[in-house]
Amino acid sequence: MKLGIVGLPNVGKSTLFNALTKAGAEAANYPFATIEPNVGVVSVPDERLNVLSKMSNSAKIVPAHIEFFDIAGLVKGASKGEGLGNQFLANIREVDAIVHVVRCFDNDNVIHVDGSVDPIRDIENINLELIFSDLEQIEKRLQKTEKQLKGDKTLAPEVQLLKKLKELLEEGLPARNLELTEEEKKIIKNYQLLSDKSVIYVANISEDEVSSDEENDLVKRVREFASKQNDEVVAISCEIESQIQALEDDERDMFMEELGLESAGLDKLIKSSYKLLGLISYLTTGEMETRAWTIVNGTKAPGAAGKIHTDFERGFIKADIISYEDLVNSGSMAEAREKGLIRSEGKEYVMKDGDVVNFKFNV
């Protein structure tokens, strides 16, 4: 899963990305690796893996991972080359969803690029840059496809779709607002439009608000705005997250307890990402390793097997499955088998989150 972090300067975007970077310390819960200067890989926290690893005496644990792209310098006019944003727009086209950091705190020492704190204005400014970038792409594609249409009439549906998209984007509305047929969804997927991607808004709150049950008015406005697009909102203090990730495990637990936090904000962000994209994890465990595999909710057993290796899907015979809860309650795989809790599922079985699986295949 790839997430692109966007936001105006001084909203906390860099602080959030730095928190992810600090999470890369060896003792941290989020192993981090730099692929290039603006990309980080963070493992998905999943306590189930630790439990299964002990049960199977696994040599290693392999969690699921998320790639975070730090889209630096995205400012008003980025789609026209202002700031540094334009050079990173190509990267964000490849992400599955956008993490949009918005400032929801007042601090006279932190200057806002537009002179005042207004998260909705900030959101609309960034959204317009994504829309402008998409519009430029659609106009070029429409021009090219209309020429090709003269010799290939099968392109008519695509031309019609491009015209609808152009009209919508010119109105300043995101591509994801367009109601599409199944055929149109297949076509639009190839465009990788920025404004067609799902969004998680990170409402960056002040350090003294993290333990408060009452959300500030700015966060409430962001939630109201996001609900109209069915987008997710996570309210966290990016500064506190940076401090949390810099601590050792024991210190981190004590610090979070003092703040009244049950879980780190990064955990909330990852959970919201999974919910937004309709993702679940199934698990495999044995002496070699215990691993989490990310799949789209609704994936059938052969498709899930293909995540491990294409041969598993091609030669799929069956899947021996037990729920994580049933396995833990049984105490061991042998005990679960004795109780008849491990069941064999065929090609039509729809995978569930927390399924512990052993695929049988023959190629």
C-alpha positions as CSV (number, residue, x, y, z in Angstrom):
1,M,0.0,0.0,0.0
2,K,1.3,3.4,-1.0
3,L,0.2,6.6,0.7
4,G,1.3,10.1,-0.5
5,I,1.6,12.8,2.2
6,V,0.6,16.3,1.0
7,G,0.1,19.6,2.7
8,L,1.0,23.3,2.7
9,P,4.2,24.4,4.3
10,N,4.1,24.7,8.2
11,V,1.1,22.5,8.7
12,G,3.1,19.6,10.2
13,K,3.6,17.5,7.1
14,S,7.4,17.3,7.5
15,T,7.0,16.7,11.3
16,L,4.7,13.7,10.5
17,F,7.1,12.3,8.0
18,N,10.0,12.8,10.4
19,A,8.0,10.8,13.0
20,L,7.8,8.0,10.5
21,T,11.5,8.4,9.9
22,K,12.3,8.2,13.6
23,A,10.2,5.1,13.8
24,G,12.9,3.4,11.8
25,A,15.2,3.0,14.9
26,E,15.9,-0.7,15.3
27,A,14.0,-1.0,18.6
28,A,10.9,0.8,17.2
29,N,7.7,-0.8,16.2
30,Y,7.9,0.6,12.7
31,P,10.9,-0.6,10.7
32,F,11.8,2.1,8.2
33,A,13.9,2.1,5.1
34,T,14.7,5.0,2.8
35,I,14.1,4.0,-0.9
36,E,14.8,7.5,-2.1
37,P,14.9,10.9,-0.2
38,N,11.2,11.3,-0.1
39,V,9.9,7.8,0.4
40,G,9.8,5.7,3.5
41,V,8.5,2.2,4.3
42,V,6.7,1.6,7.6
43,S,5.5,-1.8,8.8
44,V,1.9,-2.2,9.9
45,P,1.6,-2.8,13.7
46,D,-0.2,-6.1,14.3
47,E,0.0,-7.7,17.8
48,R,-1.4,-10.9,16.3
49,L,1.9,-11.6,14.7
50,N,3.8,-11.6,18.0
51,V,1.3,-14.1,19.5
52,L,1.4,-16.4,16.5
53,S,5.2,-16.2,16.3
54,K,5.6,-17.4,19.9
55,M,3.0,-20.2,19.3
56,S,4.9,-21.4,16.2
57,N,8.4,-20.6,17.5
58,S,9.0,-18.6,14.2
59,A,12.5,-17.6,13.2
60,K,11.2,-14.2,12.1
61,I,8.2,-11.9,11.8
62,V,7.3,-10.2,8.6
63,P,4.6,-7.6,9.0
64,A,2.6,-5.9,6.2
65,H,4.1,-2.6,4.9
66,I,3.0,0.8,3.8
67,E,5.1,3.1,1.6
68,F,4.8,6.8,2.5
69,F,5.7,9.3,-0.2
70,D,6.6,12.8,1.2
71,I,5.3,15.2,-1.5
72,A,7.5,18.1,-0.6
73,G,6.9,21.7,-1.4
74,L,3.3,21.5,-2.6
75,V,2.1,25.1,-2.6
76,K,-0.5,27.2,-4.4
77,G,0.5,27.1,-8.0
78,A,2.3,23.8,-7.8
79,S,0.5,22.4,-10.8
80,K,2.1,25.3,-12.8
81,G,5.6,24.7,-11.4
82,E,5.4,26.9,-8.3
83,G,7.5,25.8,-5.3
84,L,8.9,22.2,-5.5
85,G,5.5,20.5,-5.7
86,N,5.3,19.9,-9.5
87,Q,8.3,17.6,-9.6
88,F,6.7,15.2,-7.1
89,L,3.3,15.1,-8.7
90,A,4.5,12.1,-10.9
91,N,5.2,10.2,-7.7
92,I,1.8,10.8,-6.1
93,R,0.1,9.4,-9.3
94,E,1.3,6.0,-8.2
95,V,-0.1,6.1,-4.7
96,D,-3.3,4.3,-3.5
97,A,-4.5,7.2,-1.3
98,I,-3.5,10.6,-0.2
99,V,-2.7,11.6,3.4
100,H,-3.5,15.3,3.5
101,V,-2.1,17.1,6.6
102,V,-3.9,20.2,7.7
103,R,-3.1,22.5,10.5
104,C,-5.7,22.7,13.3
105,F,-3.8,24.6,15.9
106,D,-2.9,28.2,16.7
107,N,0.7,29.1,17.4
108,D,2.1,32.6,16.9
109,N,5.6,31.1,16.6
110,V,4.7,29.0,13.6
111,I,3.9,31.2,10.7
112,H,1.2,30.1,8.3
113,V,2.0,30.5,4.6
114,D,-1.4,32.3,4.1
115,G,-1.2,34.4,7.2
116,S,-3.9,32.7,9.2
117,V,-5.1,29.2,10.3
118,D,-8.0,28.0,8.2
119,P,-7.9,24.2,7.4
120,I,-10.8,24.3,4.9
121,R,-9.1,27.0,2.9
122,D,-5.9,25.0,3.0
123,I,-7.7,21.8,1.9
124,E,-9.3,23.6,-1.0
125,N,-6.0,25.2,-2.1
126,I,-4.3,21.8,-2.3
127,N,-7.3,20.1,-3.9
128,L,-7.4,22.7,-6.6
129,E,-3.7,22.0,-7.4
130,L,-4.5,18.3,-7.8
131,I,-7.5,19.1,-10.0
132,F,-5.5,21.6,-12.2
133,S,-2.8,18.9,-12.7
134,D,-5.5,16.4,-13.6
135,L,-7.2,18.8,-16.0
136,E,-4.0,19.4,-17.9
137,Q,-3.5,15.7,-18.3
138,I,-7.1,15.1,-19.4
139,E,-7.0,17.9,-21.9
140,K,-3.9,16.4,-23.5
141,R,-5.4,12.9,-23.6
142,L,-8.7,14.1,-25.0
143,Q,-6.9,16.0,-27.8
144,K,-4.9,12.9,-28.7
145,T,-7.8,10.4,-28.4
146,E,-10.2,12.5,-30.5
147,K,-7.6,12.4,-33.3
148,Q,-7.3,8.6,-32.9
149,L,-11.1,8.3,-32.9
150,K,-11.2,9.0,-36.6
151,G,-9.5,5.8,-37.4
152,D,-10.7,3.7,-34.4
153,K,-14.4,4.1,-33.5
154,T,-13.9,1.8,-30.4
155,L,-12.4,4.8,-28.6
156,A,-15.8,6.6,-28.6
157,P,-16.6,5.6,-24.9
158,E,-13.2,6.9,-23.8
159,V,-13.7,10.2,-25.6
160,Q,-17.1,10.6,-23.9
161,L,-15.6,9.9,-20.5
162,L,-12.7,12.3,-21.1
163,K,-15.2,15.0,-22.0
164,K,-17.2,14.4,-18.8
165,L,-14.0,14.5,-16.7
166,K,-12.9,17.7,-18.3
167,E,-16.3,19.4,-17.6
168,L,-16.2,18.2,-13.9
169,L,-12.6,19.3,-13.3
170,E,-13.2,22.7,-15.0
171,E,-15.9,23.2,-12.3
172,G,-13.2,22.7,-9.6
173,L,-14.6,19.4,-8.5
174,P,-12.5,16.2,-8.0
175,A,-12.6,13.3,-10.4
176,R,-13.9,11.0,-7.6
177,N,-17.2,12.9,-7.7
178,L,-18.0,11.4,-11.1
179,E,-20.4,8.5,-11.1
180,L,-19.0,5.8,-13.3
181,T,-20.1,2.6,-15.0
182,E,-17.9,-0.5,-14.5
183,E,-16.4,0.0,-18.0
184,E,-15.6,3.6,-17.2
185,K,-13.9,2.6,-13.9
186,K,-11.6,0.4,-15.9
187,I,-10.7,3.2,-18.3
188,I,-10.2,5.9,-15.6
189,K,-7.9,3.6,-13.6
190,N,-5.3,3.9,-16.3
191,Y,-5.2,7.7,-15.9
192,Q,-4.0,7.6,-12.2
193,L,-5.8,10.9,-11.6
194,L,-4.8,12.7,-8.4
195,S,-8.3,14.0,-7.6
196,D,-9.7,10.5,-8.1
197,K,-7.7,9.1,-5.1
198,S,-9.3,8.5,-1.7
199,V,-8.1,11.0,1.0
200,I,-7.3,10.7,4.7
201,Y,-7.1,14.1,6.4
202,V,-4.6,14.3,9.3
203,A,-5.9,17.1,11.5
204,N,-2.7,18.2,13.2
205,I,-3.7,19.4,16.7
206,S,-1.6,21.1,19.4
207,E,0.3,19.1,22.0
208,D,-2.0,20.1,24.8
209,E,-5.1,18.8,23.0
210,V,-4.0,15.1,22.6
211,S,-5.6,14.0,25.8
212,S,-8.7,16.0,25.5
213,D,-12.0,14.3,24.6
214,E,-13.3,17.5,23.1
215,E,-12.2,18.2,19.6
216,N,-11.5,21.8,18.6
217,D,-13.7,23.6,16.2
218,L,-11.1,23.4,13.4
219,V,-11.1,19.6,13.6
220,K,-14.9,19.5,13.6
221,R,-14.9,21.6,10.4
222,V,-12.5,19.2,8.7
223,R,-14.7,16.2,9.7
224,E,-17.7,17.9,8.3
225,F,-15.9,18.7,5.0
226,A,-14.5,15.1,4.7
227,S,-17.9,13.5,5.4
228,K,-19.2,15.0,2.1
229,Q,-16.6,13.0,0.2
230,N,-16.6,9.9,2.4
231,D,-13.0,10.6,3.3
232,E,-11.4,9.7,6.6
233,V,-10.1,12.1,9.3
234,V,-7.5,11.3,12.0
235,A,-6.8,13.9,14.6
236,I,-3.2,13.6,15.9
237,S,-0.4,15.9,17.2
238,C,2.4,15.4,14.7
239,E,4.8,16.9,17.2
240,I,3.8,14.4,19.9
241,E,4.1,11.6,17.4
242,S,7.6,12.7,16.6
243,Q,8.5,12.6,20.4
244,I,6.8,9.2,20.8
245,Q,8.8,7.6,18.0
246,A,12.1,9.0,19.4
247,L,11.7,7.0,22.7
248,E,12.6,3.5,23.6
249,D,9.7,1.0,24.0
250,D,9.5,1.3,27.8
251,E,9.7,5.1,27.8
252,R,7.2,5.3,25.0
253,D,4.6,3.3,27.0
254,M,5.1,5.5,30.0
255,F,4.9,8.7,28.0
256,M,1.7,7.6,26.2
257,E,0.2,6.6,29.6
258,E,1.0,10.1,31.0
259,L,-0.7,11.7,28.0
260,G,-3.7,9.4,28.3
261,L,-3.1,7.8,24.8
262,E,-4.2,4.2,24.3
263,S,-2.4,4.0,20.9
264,A,0.0,6.0,18.8
265,G,-1.4,8.3,16.2
266,L,0.5,6.4,13.5
267,D,-1.5,3.3,14.5
268,K,-4.8,5.3,13.9
269,L,-3.5,6.6,10.6
270,I,-2.7,3.0,9.4
271,K,-6.0,1.7,10.6
272,S,-7.8,4.5,8.8
273,S,-5.8,3.7,5.6
274,Y,-7.0,0.1,5.7
275,K,-10.6,1.1,6.3
276,L,-10.5,3.7,3.5
277,L,-9.1,1.4,0.9
278,G,-11.1,-1.6,2.0
279,L,-8.1,-3.7,3.0
280,I,-7.7,-6.7,5.4
281,S,-4.9,-8.9,6.4
282,Y,-4.7,-12.7,6.5
283,L,-1.9,-14.5,8.4
284,T,0.5,-17.4,7.8
285,T,2.6,-18.9,10.5
286,G,5.2,-21.6,10.9
287,E,8.8,-22.2,12.1
288,M,10.3,-20.2,9.3
289,E,8.2,-17.1,9.7
290,T,4.9,-15.5,10.8
291,R,3.7,-13.1,8.2
292,A,0.8,-10.7,7.5
293,W,-0.5,-10.4,3.9
294,T,-2.6,-7.4,2.8
295,I,-5.5,-8.1,0.4
296,V,-8.7,-6.2,-0.6
297,N,-11.7,-7.1,1.4
298,G,-13.8,-9.5,-0.7
299,T,-10.8,-11.4,-2.2
300,K,-11.4,-15.1,-2.7
301,A,-8.9,-17.8,-1.5
302,P,-7.1,-18.3,-4.9
303,G,-6.5,-14.5,-5.2
304,A,-5.2,-14.4,-1.7
305,A,-2.9,-17.3,-2.4
306,G,-1.5,-15.4,-5.4
307,K,-0.2,-12.7,-3.1
308,I,2.3,-15.3,-1.9
309,H,3.2,-16.6,-5.3
310,T,1.5,-16.8,-8.7
311,D,1.9,-20.6,-8.6
312,F,-0.2,-20.8,-5.5
313,E,-3.1,-19.2,-7.4
314,R,-2.5,-21.1,-10.6
315,G,-2.4,-24.5,-8.9
316,F,-4.8,-23.7,-6.1
317,I,-6.4,-26.9,-4.6
318,K,-7.7,-25.7,-1.2
319,A,-7.0,-23.6,1.8
320,D,-6.8,-24.9,5.4
321,I,-8.2,-22.0,7.5
322,I,-8.8,-21.2,11.1
323,S,-9.7,-17.8,12.6
324,Y,-7.0,-16.1,14.7
325,E,-9.3,-16.0,17.7
326,D,-10.1,-19.8,17.5
327,L,-6.4,-20.6,17.1
328,V,-5.3,-18.5,20.1
329,N,-8.2,-19.9,22.3
330,S,-7.1,-23.5,21.3
331,G,-3.5,-22.8,22.3
332,S,-1.8,-24.6,19.4
333,M,-2.5,-25.6,15.8
334,A,-2.5,-29.3,16.9
335,E,-5.1,-28.7,19.6
336,A,-7.2,-26.7,17.1
337,R,-7.0,-29.5,14.6
338,E,-8.1,-32.0,17.3
339,K,-11.1,-29.8,18.1
340,G,-12.0,-29.7,14.4
341,L,-11.6,-26.0,14.1
342,I,-9.4,-26.0,11.0
343,R,-11.6,-26.2,8.0
344,S,-10.8,-26.7,4.3
345,E,-12.1,-24.0,1.9
346,G,-12.3,-24.0,-1.9
347,K,-12.0,-21.5,-4.7
348,E,-15.2,-19.6,-3.8
349,Y,-14.2,-18.9,-0.2
350,V,-14.0,-15.1,0.6
351,M,-11.1,-14.4,2.9
352,K,-11.7,-12.7,6.3
353,D,-9.5,-10.5,8.3
354,G,-7.4,-12.6,10.7
355,D,-7.7,-15.8,8.8
356,V,-4.7,-18.0,9.6
357,V,-4.1,-19.9,6.4
358,N,-2.1,-22.8,4.9
359,F,-2.6,-23.0,1.1
360,K,-2.5,-26.4,-0.8
361,F,-1.5,-26.2,-4.4
362,N,-0.2,-28.2,-7.3
363,V,1.6,-26.9,-10.4
